[in-house]
Amino acid sequence: MQLWVGLGNPGPTYAMHRHNVGFMAIDAIGEVHDFSAPKKQFQGWTQEGRIGGDKLILLKPGTFMNESGRAVRAAMDFYKLMPADVTVFHDELDLAPFKVKVKTGGGTAGHNGLRSTDAHIGPDFRRVRLGIGHPGHKDRVTGYVLGNYAKAEIEDLSDMLGAIAAEAPWLAAGDDVRFMNDVAMRLAR
């Protein structure tokens, strides 16, 4: 079993924020792969389903970004999972908009959701880094991250989320390189 976590903030106010792209990715995966309806669990919302032969739990923490790790830890403990079973989808300032990269372990780069997750389960979980780009100056980061996607970006956002959901079987199978390559090829069309 795997636990896939989307980082974001709950509620309609935050729904289209760049910081919520992790939530958006989880929603797209759950919809495309016909997961169960969301249910309130582990201080957040979960959906159950399968991708290929792999059973997955999708989790959107309801604790707000800065406390995401609490929900991740609760779900891990309930299902008796290890950090290696966890994949976290999150926004990434240091990647160009709509680029997708996967890595296991590493630092938190000032991302409060990653920092909280790291504090609760350690650094050895897989991260799907969803590029949002950098606004250019550190003083503009908070407003940018907590700002909505622009109308001109919605089509690219939709394409990225669709590609992630379509290629999720490679991620479930542990073939991170194939997942990244196939997502990139879909987005290059």
Secondary structure as UniProt FT lines:
FT   STRAND          2..6
FT   TURN            12..16
FT   HELIX           18..20
FT   HELIX           21..32
FT   TURN            33..34
FT   STRAND          39..41
FT   TURN            42..43
FT   STRAND          44..51
FT   TURN            52..53
FT   STRAND          54..61
FT   HELIX           65..67
FT   HELIX           68..79
FT   HELIX           83..85
FT   STRAND          86..92
FT   TURN            93..94
FT   TURN            97..98
FT   STRAND          100..104
FT   TURN            109..110
FT   HELIX           112..121
FT   STRAND          126..131
FT   HELIX           138..140
FT   HELIX           141..145
FT   HELIX           151..153
FT   HELIX           154..172
FT   TURN            173..174
FT   HELIX           176..188
//
